Amino acid sequence: LKIALLLLLLPLAAPATEPERLLADPALEARAERLFRELRCMVCQAQSVAESQVEVAQSIRETVRERIASGEGDAAIKDFLVSRY
């Protein structure tokens, strides 16, 4: 019974990484979230970058937010990610 309870609670454990920094402007954060849902994780191919918790997906989310904050358009961000990954 204790093992079953532990297995049920395991997915609720917080990830060991730092929480992601959201963009201060809600409109820009919403734009980033839309991009995250469009982009696919290279490690877990069936998941979007929004769904994936692997390190590369977290890095992509950080990069997308940084580039949005610097004024880049969606197409330029996607082109950068394609060339990088």
All heavy atoms as an XYZ file, in Angstrom:
657
protein
N       0.830     -1.196      0.000
C       0.000      0.000      0.000
C       0.872      1.256      0.000
O       0.571      2.202     -0.708
C      -0.935     -0.022      1.208
C      -1.895      1.158      1.312
C      -2.823      1.221      0.111
C      -2.688      1.064      2.578
N       1.943      1.266      0.772
C       2.818      2.435      0.816
C       3.491      2.675     -0.528
O       3.642      3.811     -0.958
C       3.880      2.274      1.904
C       3.318      2.368      3.304
C       4.405      2.189      4.331
C       3.815      2.193      5.733
N       4.820      2.000      6.763
N       3.888      1.598     -1.176
C       4.529      1.727     -2.487
C       3.534      2.269     -3.504
O       3.859      3.151     -4.291
C       5.115      0.378     -2.946
C       6.281      0.000     -2.027
C       5.585      0.458     -4.388
C       6.848     -1.367     -2.274
N       2.312      1.781     -3.477
C       1.287      2.263     -4.399
C       1.032      3.752     -4.185
O       0.903      4.523     -5.142
C       0.001      1.466     -4.227
N       0.972      4.192     -2.949
C       0.762      5.603     -2.644
C       1.938      6.437     -3.139
O       1.758      7.502     -3.723
C       0.568      5.792     -1.136
C       0.290      7.213     -0.682
C      -0.970      7.762     -1.335
C       0.161      7.261      0.830
N       3.138      5.944     -2.935
C       4.330      6.649     -3.406
C       4.306      6.791     -4.921
O       4.601      7.847     -5.460
C       5.594      5.908     -2.957
C       6.919      6.511     -3.404
C       7.088      7.907     -2.812
C       8.068      5.633     -3.000
N       3.930      5.728     -5.619
C       3.870      5.778     -7.076
C       2.807      6.758     -7.566
O       2.974      7.396     -8.595
C       3.617      4.384     -7.648
C       4.772      3.396     -7.497
C       4.374      2.014     -7.991
C       6.004      3.888     -8.227
N       1.727      6.887     -6.822
C       0.688      7.845     -7.193
C       1.144      9.284     -6.982
O       0.783     10.184     -7.732
C      -0.589      7.593     -6.389
C      -1.394      6.357     -6.770
C      -2.536      6.148     -5.787
C      -1.925      6.487     -8.189
N       1.956      9.524     -5.971
C       2.401     10.880     -5.650
C       3.646     11.297     -6.420
O       3.932     12.482     -6.538
C       2.660     11.001     -4.154
C       1.427     10.857     -3.263
C       1.843     10.904     -1.804
C       0.403     11.925     -3.565
N       4.381     10.358     -6.955
C       5.631     10.647     -7.654
C       5.470     11.668     -8.772
O       6.276     12.593     -8.875
C       6.253      9.350     -8.180
C       7.666      9.460     -8.713
C       8.601      9.967     -7.630
C       8.129      8.110     -9.215
N       4.432     11.586     -9.620
C       4.313     12.602    -10.676
C       4.096     14.008    -10.140
O       4.299     14.982    -10.853
C       3.100     12.145    -11.478
C       2.932     10.707    -11.169
C       3.459     10.532     -9.774
N       3.698     14.156     -8.903
C       3.464     15.477     -8.336
C       4.741     16.124     -7.823
O       4.737     17.300     -7.449
C       2.450     15.375     -7.187
C       1.074     14.846     -7.566
C       0.207     14.719     -6.316
C       0.406     15.714     -8.606
N       5.820     15.379     -7.805
C       7.084     15.921     -7.308
C       7.547     17.064     -8.202
O       7.446     17.013     -9.413
C       8.147     14.820     -7.277
N       8.051     18.128     -7.600
C       8.505     19.295     -8.353
C       9.796     18.965     -9.090
O      10.645     18.249     -8.575
C       8.734     20.454     -7.395
N       9.956     19.505    -10.297
C      11.208     19.280    -11.016
C      12.373     19.942    -10.282
O      12.190     20.917     -9.555
C      10.958     19.943    -12.382
C       9.799     20.844    -12.193
C       9.022     20.328    -11.012
N      13.563     19.428    -10.507
C      14.747     19.925     -9.811
C      15.274     21.218    -10.414
O      16.165     21.831     -9.865
C      15.834     18.854     -9.840
N      14.733     21.630    -11.548
C      15.235     22.824    -12.208
C      14.569     24.076    -11.653
O      13.538     24.012    -11.015
C      14.980     22.743    -13.725
O      13.567     22.626    -13.934
C      15.682     21.561    -14.346
N      15.178     25.202    -11.942
C      14.618     26.492    -11.538
C      13.304     26.738    -12.279
O      13.166     26.333    -13.424
C      15.598     27.617    -11.912
C      16.882     27.595    -11.147
C      16.699     28.089     -9.730
O      15.903     29.013     -9.510
O      17.370     27.529     -8.850
N      12.365     27.420    -11.655
C      11.134     27.767    -12.370
C      11.461     28.710    -13.523
O      12.378     29.525    -13.424
C      10.275     28.460    -11.323
C      11.071     28.556    -10.093
C      12.382     27.870    -10.293
N      10.724     28.580    -14.590
C      10.974     29.426    -15.753
C      10.514     30.848    -15.476
O       9.542     31.073    -14.776
C      10.242     28.854    -16.964
C      10.791     27.513    -17.377
C      10.104     26.953    -18.607
O       9.661     27.725    -19.458
O      10.027     25.731    -18.694
N      11.227     31.787    -16.037
C      10.861     33.195    -15.892
C       9.890     33.555    -16.999
O      10.209     33.464    -18.176
C      12.101     34.069    -15.982
C      13.028     33.860    -14.815
C      14.135     34.903    -14.818
N      15.107     34.507    -13.823
C      16.386     34.298    -14.097
N      16.830     34.457    -15.295
N      17.210     33.934    -13.136
N       8.705     33.992    -16.607
C       7.692     34.396    -17.565
C       7.962     35.816    -18.028
O       8.557     36.617    -17.311
C       6.304     34.319    -16.936
C       5.902     32.966    -16.338
C       4.503     33.054    -15.751
C       5.977     31.867    -17.370
N       7.505     36.131    -19.222
C       7.616     37.497    -19.713
C       6.666     38.391    -18.928
O       5.551     37.985    -18.595
C       7.297     37.542    -21.201
C       8.310     36.828    -22.103
C       7.763     36.636    -23.497
C       9.615     37.607    -22.153
N       7.093     39.605    -18.630
C       6.285     40.523    -17.829
C       5.010     40.955    -18.557
O       3.977     41.155    -17.936
C       7.109     41.757    -17.455
N       5.077     41.077    -19.873
C       3.922     41.488    -20.667
C       3.060     40.262    -20.970
O       3.520     39.338    -21.640
C       4.405     42.136    -21.970
C       3.288     42.640    -22.858
O       2.141     42.141    -22.753
O       3.562     43.534    -23.673
N       1.819     40.230    -20.485
C       0.953     39.059    -20.706
C       0.723     38.742    -22.182
O       0.615     37.573    -22.554
C      -0.366     39.435    -20.022
C      -0.019     40.503    -19.048
C       1.163     41.230    -19.636
N       0.690     39.758    -23.027
C       0.494     39.521    -24.460
C       1.707     38.808    -25.064
O       1.558     37.892    -25.892
C       0.227     40.830    -25.186
N       2.895     39.218    -24.634
C       4.111     38.561    -25.127
C       4.225     37.138    -24.588
O       4.645     36.224    -25.311
C       5.352     39.378    -24.755
C       5.492     40.743    -25.427
C       6.772     41.435    -24.962
C       5.463     40.616    -26.939
N       3.846     36.926    -23.337
C       3.879     35.572    -22.771
C       2.885     34.671    -23.499
O       3.184     33.510    -23.782
C       3.588     35.603    -21.270
C       3.655     34.247    -20.604
C       5.015     33.564    -20.684
O       6.061     34.240    -20.741
O       5.037     32.310    -20.678
N       1.719     35.197    -23.843
C       0.724     34.420    -24.598
C       1.278     34.051    -25.973
O       1.076     32.930    -26.453
C      -0.575     35.206    -24.732
N       1.997     34.975    -26.597
C       2.638     34.694    -27.888
C       3.684     33.592    -27.745
O       3.760     32.664    -28.558
C       3.283     35.979    -28.408
C       3.882     35.841    -29.759
C       4.405     37.178    -30.249
N       5.592     36.944    -31.029
C       6.613     37.755    -31.116
N       6.614     38.899    -30.475
N       7.652     37.436    -31.841
N       4.474     33.659    -26.672
C       5.472     32.618    -26.414
C       4.791     31.271    -26.213
O       5.225     30.257    -26.776
C       6.312     32.979    -25.187
N       3.708     31.243    -25.459
C       2.976     29.993    -25.214
C       2.440     29.399    -26.519
O       2.456     28.178    -26.706
C       1.825     30.223    -24.229
C       2.279     30.559    -22.816
C       2.927     29.402    -22.089
O       2.644     28.231    -22.433
O       3.726     29.650    -21.177
N       1.965     30.250    -27.421
C       1.496     29.757    -28.728
C       2.642     29.095    -29.494
O       2.475     28.030    -30.085
C       0.887     30.891    -29.553
C      -0.524     31.255    -29.164
C      -1.192     32.158    -30.197
N      -0.469     33.412    -30.418
C      -0.592     34.512    -29.678
N      -1.423     34.525    -28.653
N       0.100     35.601    -29.963
N       3.804     29.747    -29.463
C       4.966     29.159    -30.140
C       5.362     27.835    -29.492
O       5.701     26.872    -30.193
C       6.150     30.132    -30.119
C       6.137     31.217    -31.178
C       7.251     32.221    -30.913
C       6.284     30.631    -32.564
N       5.334     27.774    -28.167
C       5.692     26.531    -27.472
C       4.802     25.375    -27.926
O       5.257     24.246    -28.059
C       5.551     26.670    -25.956
C       6.412     27.729    -25.322
C       6.048     28.258    -24.098
C       7.568     28.200    -25.917
C       6.822     29.230    -23.481
C       8.352     29.180    -25.316
C       7.964     29.693    -24.098
N       3.523     25.652    -28.147
C       2.595     24.592    -28.576
C       2.845     24.170    -30.019
O       2.582     23.031    -30.387
C       1.149     25.040    -28.375
C       0.741     25.090    -26.902
C      -0.747     25.318    -26.719
N      -1.221     26.580    -27.270
C      -1.206     27.749    -26.633
N      -0.724     27.820    -25.401
N      -1.680     28.832    -27.209
N       3.365     25.078    -30.831
C       3.668     24.753    -32.233
C       4.965     23.958    -32.377
O       5.067     23.098    -33.241
C       3.821     26.044    -33.046
C       2.555     26.787    -33.306
C       2.824     28.064    -34.094
O       3.738     28.087    -34.946
O       2.106     29.053    -33.842
N       5.952     24.291    -31.562
C       7.275     23.674    -31.675
C       7.288     22.283    -31.056
O       6.703     22.059    -30.012
C       8.322     24.563    -30.982
C       8.456     25.975    -31.540
C       9.291     26.837    -30.604
C       9.057     25.946    -32.928
N       7.969     21.355    -31.700
C       8.072     19.976    -31.217
C       9.418     19.755    -30.543
O      10.456     20.227    -30.993
C       7.941     18.980    -32.378
C       6.595     18.971    -33.003
C       5.631     18.202    -32.131
N       4.287     18.674    -32.334
C       3.411     18.889    -31.376
N       3.725     18.688    -30.122
N       2.212     19.308    -31.636
N       9.378     19.005    -29.459
C      10.582     18.640    -28.727
C      11.359     17.602    -29.545
O      10.777     16.647    -30.041
C      10.195     18.081    -27.359
S      11.611     17.509    -26.401
N      12.674     17.799    -29.654
C      13.493     16.849    -30.420
C      13.757     15.561    -29.643
O      14.040     14.537    -30.225
C      14.840     17.477    -30.797
C      14.768     18.523    -31.871
S      14.148     20.107    -31.301
C      15.360     20.599    -30.110
N      13.650     15.612    -28.336
C      13.917     14.438    -27.506
C      12.660     13.580    -27.368
O      12.697     12.378    -27.544
C      14.446     14.864    -26.121
C      14.632     13.665    -25.221
C      15.742     15.638    -26.269
N      11.556     14.211    -27.034
C      10.277     13.490    -26.886
C       9.380     13.922    -28.033
O       8.579     14.827    -27.894
C       9.625     13.731    -25.530
S      10.182     15.204    -24.678
N       9.561     13.302    -29.166
C       9.002     13.753    -30.432
C       7.475     13.848    -30.458
O       6.922     14.579    -31.262
C       9.484     12.851    -31.551
C      10.980     12.947    -31.706
C      11.528     11.924    -32.664
O      10.800     11.149    -33.246
N      12.829     11.917    -32.834
N       6.800     13.157    -29.607
C       5.347     13.208    -29.613
C       4.822     14.399    -28.811
O       3.627     14.632    -28.766
C       4.770     11.918    -29.059
N       5.704     15.159    -28.182
C       5.282     16.265    -27.335
C       5.708     17.609    -27.912
O       6.729     17.710    -28.586
C       5.890     16.145    -25.941
C       5.325     15.037    -25.108
C       5.902     15.071    -23.702
O       7.077     15.336    -23.513
N       5.064     14.797    -22.725
N       4.913     18.614    -27.610
C       5.318     19.975    -27.965
C       6.324     20.468    -26.930
O       6.462     19.874    -25.857
C       4.097     20.894    -27.995
O       3.607     21.082    -26.683
N       6.984     21.553    -27.238
C       7.914     22.167    -26.288
C       7.153     22.622    -25.045
O       7.690     22.622    -23.947
C       8.673     23.326    -26.972
C       9.455     24.147    -25.985
C       9.588     22.789    -28.057
N       5.882     22.967    -25.211
C       5.056     23.379    -24.076
C       4.830     22.226    -23.099
O       4.788     22.435    -21.890
C       3.706     23.903    -24.566
N       4.690     21.019    -23.621
C       4.388     19.847    -22.788
C       5.628     19.203    -22.177
O       5.549     18.626    -21.098
C       3.680     18.772    -23.626
C       2.371     19.210    -24.215
C       1.887     18.230    -25.262
O       2.642     17.920    -26.212
O       0.733     17.796    -25.118
N       6.734     19.270    -22.872
C       7.939     18.548    -22.473
C       8.647     19.221    -21.299
O       8.722     20.441    -21.214
C       8.903     18.463    -23.654
O      10.100     17.835    -23.256
N       9.193     18.404    -20.407
C       9.951     18.911    -19.269
C      11.438     18.591    -19.366
O      12.189     18.830    -18.427
C       9.380     18.344    -17.958
C       7.989     18.845    -17.657
C       7.926     20.367    -17.600
O       8.720     21.010    -16.930
N       6.989     20.950    -18.311
N      11.892     18.061    -20.511
C      13.311     17.748    -20.655
C      14.106     19.048    -20.786
O      13.569     20.108    -21.120
C      13.591     16.809    -21.856
C      12.891     15.477    -21.681
C      13.223     17.460    -23.165
N      15.391     18.966    -20.522
C      16.253     20.143    -20.487
C      16.261     20.909    -21.810
O      16.240     22.146    -21.818
C      17.675     19.713    -20.119
C      18.589     20.863    -19.821
C      19.945     20.396    -19.305
O      20.014     19.407    -18.587
O      20.925     21.072    -19.642
N      16.279     20.209    -22.926
C      16.329     20.905    -24.219
C      15.045     21.706    -24.450
O      15.096     22.818    -24.981
C      16.627     19.926    -25.381
C      15.456     19.012    -25.668
C      17.016     20.687    -26.638
N      13.904     21.195    -24.045
C      12.646     21.929    -24.195
C      12.643     23.167    -23.305
O      12.187     24.239    -23.704
C      11.458     21.030    -23.875
N      13.184     23.039    -22.112
C      13.280     24.192    -21.211
C      14.194     25.255    -21.816
O      13.914     26.447    -21.756
C      13.782     23.754    -19.837
C      12.771     22.912    -19.099
C      13.329     22.294    -17.826
O      14.532     22.229    -17.621
N      12.441     21.836    -16.973
N      15.279     24.820    -22.438
C      16.206     25.742    -23.081
C      15.533     26.460    -24.252
O      15.727     27.665    -24.452
C      17.440     24.973    -23.562
O      18.299     25.815    -24.290
N      14.748     25.721    -25.014
C      14.033     26.323    -26.145
C      13.030     27.358    -25.644
O      12.929     28.457    -26.203
C      13.349     25.237    -27.003
C      14.411     24.421    -27.745
C      12.349     25.861    -27.987
C      13.876     23.189    -28.439
N      12.305     27.038    -24.587
C      11.339     27.997    -24.045
C      12.048     29.281    -23.595
O      11.583     30.387    -23.850
C      10.544     27.375    -22.891
C       9.554     26.315    -23.376
C       8.579     25.901    -22.296
N       9.205     25.271    -21.150
C       9.383     23.964    -21.005
N       8.986     23.114    -21.936
N       9.944     23.478    -19.912
N      13.197     29.117    -22.944
C      13.971     30.278    -22.504
C      14.433     31.107    -23.702
O      14.324     32.338    -23.693
C      15.178     29.799    -21.689
C      16.016     30.907    -21.125
C      17.160     30.362    -20.278
O      16.924     29.487    -19.437
O      18.287     30.837    -20.478
N      14.926     30.436    -24.732
C      15.389     31.123    -25.940
C      14.249     31.869    -26.613
O      14.411     33.023    -27.027
C      16.016     30.109    -26.921
O      17.146     29.498    -26.293
C      16.439     30.770    -28.211
N      13.092     31.234    -26.729
C      11.933     31.874    -27.362
C      11.556     33.127    -26.585
O      11.334     34.194    -27.171
C      10.752     30.896    -27.470
C       9.459     31.612    -27.829
C      11.045     29.800    -28.490
N      11.493     33.027    -25.275
C      11.145     34.208    -24.464
C      12.170     35.326    -24.635
O      11.804     36.499    -24.762
C      11.027     33.812    -22.990
C       9.756     33.070    -22.673
C       9.599     32.844    -21.176
N       8.332     32.222    -20.865
C       8.203     30.961    -20.450
N       9.265     30.189    -20.273
N       7.000     30.479    -20.185
N      13.448     34.981    -24.636
C      14.494     36.001    -24.804
C      14.365     36.706    -26.143
O      14.480     37.931    -26.233
C      15.884     35.363    -24.695
C      16.261     34.949    -23.300
C      17.545     34.133    -23.260
O      18.140     33.834    -24.329
O      17.956     33.753    -22.143
N      14.102     35.941    -27.178
C      14.012     36.512    -28.525
C      12.739     37.328    -28.708
O      12.755     38.352    -29.390
C      14.160     35.418    -29.574
C      15.591     34.899    -29.601
C      15.826     33.816    -30.630
N      17.243     33.565    -30.722
C      18.075     34.175    -31.580
N      17.630     35.051    -32.416
N      19.355     33.877    -31.570
N      11.655     36.899    -28.100
C      10.432     37.702    -28.139
C      10.671     39.022    -27.415
O      10.299     40.089    -27.902
C       9.243     36.927    -27.525
C       8.767     35.842    -28.500
C       8.093     37.875    -27.178
C       7.680     34.943    -27.942
N      11.311     38.957    -26.250
C      11.590     40.163    -25.471
C      12.489     41.134    -26.230
O      12.381     42.351    -26.062
C      12.228     39.790    -24.132
N      13.358     40.596    -27.088
C      14.251     41.472    -27.859
C      13.595     41.988    -29.134
O      14.223     42.740    -29.881
C      15.555     40.737    -28.188
O      15.330     39.746    -29.178
N      12.336     41.595    -29.386
C      11.601     42.152    -30.517
C      11.571     41.309    -31.782
O      11.058     41.753    -32.804
N      12.110     40.106    -31.736
C      12.104     39.255    -32.934
C      10.706     38.751    -33.252
O       9.902     38.503    -32.360
C      13.014     38.035    -32.726
C      14.440     38.300    -33.105
C      15.263     37.034    -33.121
O      14.886     36.061    -33.800
O      16.288     37.035    -32.434
N      10.460     38.556    -34.534
C       9.193     38.008    -34.980
C       9.179     36.491    -34.885
O      10.232     35.844    -34.767
N       7.991     35.905    -34.970
C       7.838     34.453    -34.856
C       8.636     33.707    -35.928
O       9.290     32.706    -35.637
C       6.363     34.063    -34.941
C       5.566     34.546    -33.740
O       6.147     35.182    -32.832
O       4.351     34.277    -33.710
N       8.581     34.193    -37.173
C       9.291     33.512    -38.265
C      10.798     33.512    -38.013
O      11.468     32.493    -38.233
C       8.960     34.159    -39.601
N      11.329     34.620    -37.555
C      12.772     34.707    -37.273
C      13.159     33.763    -36.137
O      14.215     33.127    -36.188
C      13.155     36.143    -36.932
N      12.305     33.667    -35.130
C      12.578     32.767    -34.004
C      12.577     31.322    -34.481
O      13.480     30.545    -34.151
C      11.543     32.976    -32.880
C      11.726     34.366    -32.251
C      11.654     31.886    -31.819
C      10.611     34.793    -31.318
N      11.585     30.956    -35.286
C      11.523     29.583    -35.810
C      12.732     29.288    -36.690
O      13.315     28.196    -36.600
C      10.231     29.374    -36.596
C       9.004     29.329    -35.713
C       7.754     29.198    -36.570
C       6.498     29.247    -35.750
N       5.284     29.168    -36.588
N      13.116     30.244    -37.552
C      14.293     30.047    -38.410
C      15.547     29.829    -37.563
O      16.368     28.960    -37.873
C      14.495     31.249    -39.327
C      13.452     31.334    -40.438
O      12.742     30.323    -40.688
O      13.332     32.421    -41.041
N      15.703     30.616    -36.504
C      16.860     30.446    -35.621
C      16.867     29.047    -35.006
O      17.903     28.378    -34.989
C      16.854     31.500    -34.515
C      17.859     31.210    -33.442
C      19.200     31.487    -33.648
C      17.476     30.631    -32.249
C      20.142     31.189    -32.656
C      18.416     30.336    -31.263
C      19.745     30.616    -31.470
N      15.697     28.599    -34.494
C      15.640     27.294    -33.850
C      15.931     26.168    -34.839
O      16.609     25.195    -34.495
C      14.278     27.098    -33.185
C      14.023     28.000    -31.971
C      12.573     27.886    -31.517
C      14.971     27.658    -30.835
N      15.440     26.296    -36.069
C      15.711     25.275    -37.086
C      17.209     25.224    -37.381
O      17.795     24.133    -37.458
C      14.906     25.566    -38.379
C      15.410     24.727    -39.543
C      13.421     25.305    -38.142
N      17.839     26.375    -37.498
C      19.277     26.372    -37.790
C      20.090     25.869    -36.605
O      21.126     25.238    -36.785
C      19.747     27.775    -38.198
O      19.707     28.658    -37.101
N      19.629     26.149    -35.393
C      20.375     25.728    -34.195
C      20.215     24.245    -33.903
O      21.145     23.584    -33.477
C      19.926     26.561    -32.993
C      20.686     26.227    -31.739
C      20.335     27.167    -30.631
N      21.090     26.824    -29.434
C      20.929     27.384    -28.278
N      20.035     28.344    -28.136
N      21.648     27.026    -27.248
N      19.008     23.743    -34.047
C      18.745     22.354    -33.690
C      18.555     21.482    -34.903
O      18.425     20.344    -34.874
C      17.510     22.269    -32.776
C      17.720     22.962    -31.443
C      17.220     24.234    -31.204
C      18.425     22.348    -30.418
C      17.401     24.866    -29.973
C      18.620     22.978    -29.195
C      18.102     24.240    -28.991
O      18.291     24.853    -27.782
